[in-house]
């Protein structure tokens, strides 16, 4: 009987033991910002090349596992290619190229274009959408308009 009581007490203590705080959810610890067109890259060939700033303000390091552009009419590449890990108090710049693939389905004057980002830290893995603001909206709309609405070339 004593052995059962000791075992039950041990299980109770193990289950109710204090656990370390894993820190904030990844999306709460990260800020993502549009850094503008990469100098010297221009907006040619139906692509916008820009910098994306990723900063971790709290908790354990956060890994950016993927960055996606939700429109099937637009493609996205990143350099460095994810996964990219960012430590607390530091930031990383990722160069993104969003390219027009299909003018018929490309978004015209999208009000709030966003990027989908998968983030992971010690607490969890999250998919989060980030709206990058007015400058990104204007730059992306300009690229789509310039590329998709230009007159055809005469041969």
PEQUI-V909947 format. One record per residue. SS is DSSP state (H for helix, E for strand, L for the rest). PSI is psi in whole degrees, 0 to 359 (NA if undefined). BURIAL is I if it has 16 or more other C-alpha atoms within 10 Angstrom, else O. Layout:
SS | PSI | BURIAL
SS | PSI | BURIAL
This chain:
L | 319 | O
H | 321 | O
H | 321 | O
H | 317 | O
H | 318 | O
H | 317 | O
H | 316 | O
H | 319 | O
H | 320 | O
H | 317 | O
H | 316 | O
H | 314 | O
H | 321 | O
H | 317 | O
H | 325 | O
L | 10 | O
L | 149 | O
L | 139 | O
L | 146 | O
L | 144 | O
L | 123 | O
L | 357 | O
L | 184 | I
L | 163 | I
L | 149 | I
H | 317 | I
H | 337 | I
H | 341 | O
H | 348 | I
E | 141 | I
E | 139 | O
E | 130 | I
E | 148 | I
E | 122 | I
E | 1 | I
E | 173 | O
E | 141 | I
L | 128 | I
L | 134 | O
L | 356 | O
L | 331 | O
L | 186 | O
L | 78 | I
L | 156 | O
L | 26 | O
L | 27 | I
E | 144 | I
E | 119 | I
E | 119 | I
E | 165 | I
E | 144 | I
E | 122 | I
E | 131 | I
E | 122 | I
E | 137 | I
E | 120 | I
L | 346 | I
L | 157 | I
L | 196 | I
L | 170 | I
L | 150 | I
E | 135 | I
E | 127 | I
E | 109 | I
E | 328 | I
E | 155 | O
E | 127 | I
E | 153 | I
E | 122 | I
L | 341 | O
L | 127 | I
L | 346 | O
L | 351 | O
E | 141 | I
E | 161 | I
E | 135 | I
E | 153 | I
E | 146 | I
E | 119 | O
L | 153 | O
L | 131 | O
L | 152 | O
L | 143 | O
E | 127 | I
E | 137 | I
E | 129 | I
L | 161 | I
E | 137 | O
L | 3 | O
L | 172 | O
E | 162 | I
E | 143 | I
E | 130 | I
E | 131 | I
E | 124 | I
E | 139 | I
E | 117 | I
E | 121 | I
E | 142 | I
E | 126 | I
L | 326 | I
L | 103 | O
L | 328 | I
L | 327 | O
L | 359 | O
L | 137 | I
L | 128 | I
L | 130 | O
L | 45 | O
L | 126 | O
L | 316 | O
L | 72 | O
L | 147 | I
E | 167 | I
E | 141 | I
E | 128 | O
E | 133 | I
E | 123 | I
E | 147 | I
E | 137 | I
L | 193 | I
L | 334 | I
L | 314 | O
L | 175 | O
E | 131 | I
E | 145 | I
E | 129 | O
E | 141 | O
E | 133 | I
E | 124 | I
E | 123 | I
L | 358 | I
L | 180 | O
H | 321 | O
H | 318 | O
H | 317 | I
H | 310 | I
H | 315 | O
H | 318 | I
H | 317 | I
H | 320 | I
H | 317 | I
H | 314 | I
H | 314 | I
H | 313 | I
H | 319 | I
H | 319 | I
H | 341 | I
L | 11 | O
L | 152 | O
L | 149 | O
L | 149 | O
L | 140 | O
L | 135 | O
L | NA | O
